[in-house]
């Protein structure tokens, strides 16, 4: 892995865990076993690292969608695959998001651009699901897309809890599985229920 990629990856770990402002360049350099000068040879400042991290996450997300769409999965199957990916993805604590909106305007604009782009894609994605017969025809696509985006803030807010009685992956999984099942037709529900039964069998092994 190249030095620049290592810096982005480690910075992501620290930003998610402690927040961006609470992560110093000295700490980042020390955790990587490199000099601070090496970091500045690759990035102008901390926001430059943050922007590269957000772009990397966007590219990874887009790559997943491209693969799923090219392999002809239906809408419900793609939702399930995205849920599984998100369960395995580290969740930034609330400080991460607060810091972006408070201190890093370029990063905040980039995130908003991504939100707008994702919302437009999701509306189109849901309409395709309706045409395929997996998503209910009476679904208000605009509201559904909005709820998916807002779900992000639900589990970010949950990070305020001192000792939550659940893990964040469990929260996301429960929220999204029930959401997708709720917007699905009978044909879509059968796919969800088969998946849930398979998960149950795997957990009982």
N, C-alpha and C positions, 0 to 999 in steps of 0.2 A: 504494500500500500504506500502510495506517495505521501510525502510529508504534509502536503496541503490537505489531502483526504483524511489523514490521521488527525490533523488539527480540527477539522470540521466535525469528525465523529466524536472525538473526546469532548470538544466544546459542547456538543449536543447533550452528552451525558451529564456534564456539569450544569449546564443551563437548565435542563429539565429538573435536576435534583435540588439545586440551590437558588435558582433564579439567575438572571443575566447580570444584574448589577452586583450581586453578591459573589460573582465569579471573577476574580482578578486575572489579568494576563500572567502574573507571576505564578498563580496557582495552576493555570492551564499549562504553562511551560513546564512547571515542576512535575505535573501528572503525566506529561508526555516524555519527560526526560530529555528535553531540548532547551535551548536558550530562548529568552524572550525575543532576542534579536531575530531568531529564525522565524518566529511567528510574524513579526513585522516585515520580514522580507517577503512573506506570502500574502499578508493582509494589511490594509491600511490601518484598521482599527477594529474594535470589538463588533461594531455594527456590520462591518464587512464580513466577518465570520458568520454572524447571525444571518445575514442575507444569503450567503452561500449555503447555510444549513437549510433555510426555508426553501430555496430553489432545489436543493437535493431531495428534500421530502416531497416536493411537488413532482419532480421527475420520476421518483420511485412510484408514487401514486398513479401517475399517468401511464407508466409502464405496465403496472398491474392491470389497469383497465383495458389497455390495448391487447394484452394477452388474453384476458377473459373474453373480450368481444371477438377476437380473431378465432377463438376456439368454439364459438357458437353456443356458449352457455346462455340459458334464458335469464330473464331479469331476476327471478327469485334466486336462482343458483348463484348469480353474481353477487347479490346482496349477501348471501351466506358466506361466500368466499371473502368478501370485504370485511364482514364481521369477524371472521377467523383471523385475518391479517391484523385488524385493529386490536384484537385481544392480545396479540403478541407484541404490539408496539408500545414502547414506553410512553407514559402520559406525563406531560410537563405539569409541574405543580402550578398553583394559581399565580405565584410570583413570576413565572416565566411569561405568562400572558399579560399580567399587569405591567411588567417592565417594558414589554414591547410597546404597549399603548401609551405609556407614560414617558419613555426616554428615547425610543427608537422610531421616529416618524417614517423613515423609508421602509423599515421592516413592517410597520403597521399598514402602510399603503399596499405593500406587496401582499400581505395577508388578506386585506380587503379585496384586492383584485382577484385573489384565488377564491375567496368566498363567492364573489359575484360569478366567476367563471364556473365554479362547482354547482352553484344554484341553477344556472342556465342549463348545464349538462344534465343535472338531476331531473329537471322538469322534462327534458327531451327523453331521458332514460325511462321515466315513469310512463310517458305517453306511449313509448314503444311497448312497455309492459302491458298497457291496456289493449293495444292492437294485437299483441300475442295471446291475450286472454288470460294472463296471469295476474293482472292488477285490475281491481274493480273499476267499472266504467263510471261509477258515480263519484270517484275520488276527485277531490279538489287538488289538482296537481301543484298549484302554487302554495297552498297551505302545507301540503305534505313535504315539499322541498324545504320550506321554511322550518318545519319541525325537525327535519334531519340536521340542518345547520345549527339550530338552537340546542340540539341534544349535546353538542360539544360543550356548551356552557353548563349543562346539568352536571356532568361529571367533573368539570373544572371546579364548580361551586362545592361539589362534594369533598374536594381536597381540603376545604376549610375544617371539616370534621376532625376532631382530635383523634378519636378512635372509632372509625366507621365500622359497622358490623358486617361489612362486605368488602371485597377487593374491587378496585376500579375496573378490571376486566369483567368481573361478574356484573357490575352495574351496567357497563356498556352492552354486554351480551344480552342481559335480560331486557333492557330498554329497546334494543334494536330488533331482537327476535320477535318480541311482541308487536312492535311497530310494523314490521314486514308482514307478519301473519295477519294483522288487522287490516292492511290495505290489499290483501290478496284475495283472489277469487277462490272457489273451491279447488280448482286445478293447482293454484299456487299453494294453498294450505296443505294439500297432500304432500307437496315437496318439502315444506317446512316440517310437517309432522314426521315424515320418514327420516329427515335429518335429526330431529329431536330424539326419535326412538333409537337411532344409531348411536347418538351421543350417550344415551342412557345405558345402552348395552356396553359401550366402551368403558363407562365409569364403573359399571358393576363387575368388570373383569378383575 
